[in-house]
């Protein structure tokens, strides 16, 4: 995975249900950081046991 250098990575605090699709994750990210969702930045979601994550 190649990340762009001029982008920010936001860690979404709390545990995320990884069964959610992209729309559910987008709703969580928008609730945490309004107006940042379509900015091209990255959001990092953790599973409960921190074995998996989505970026």
C-alpha positions in Angstrom: 0.0 0.0 0.0 1.4 3.4 -1.0 0.3 6.4 1.1 0.7 9.9 -0.2 3.1 12.1 1.9 0.9 15.1 2.1 -2.1 13.3 3.7 -3.0 13.0 7.4 -3.9 9.8 9.1 -6.7 10.0 11.7 -7.0 7.2 14.3 -10.7 6.6 15.1 -10.7 6.0 18.8 -12.7 3.1 20.1 -13.3 -0.3 18.7 -15.0 -0.7 15.3 -17.3 -3.5 14.2 -15.4 -4.8 11.2 -18.6 -6.2 9.6 -19.5 -2.7 8.6 -19.2 -1.9 4.9 -17.6 1.3 3.6 -20.8 3.3 4.1 -20.9 2.4 7.8 -17.2 3.3 8.3 -17.7 6.6 6.5 -20.6 7.5 8.8 -18.3 6.8 11.8 -15.5 8.9 10.4 -17.9 11.8 9.5 -19.3 11.8 13.0 -15.8 12.1 14.5 -14.3 14.6 12.0 -17.0 16.4 10.0 -15.8 18.0 6.7 -12.6 15.8 6.7 -14.2 12.8 5.1 -13.7 13.7 1.4 -10.4 15.6 2.0 -8.2 12.7 0.8 -6.9 12.0 4.3 -6.8 8.5 5.8 -8.9 7.1 8.7 -7.7 4.1 10.7 -10.2 1.8 12.3 -9.3 -0.9 14.9 -11.1 -4.1 15.5 -11.9 -4.9 19.2 -8.9 -7.1 19.8 -6.7 -5.0 17.6 -5.8 -7.9 15.3 -7.2 -6.2 12.2 -7.5 -2.7 11.1 -8.9 -0.8 8.1 -7.3 2.2 6.5 
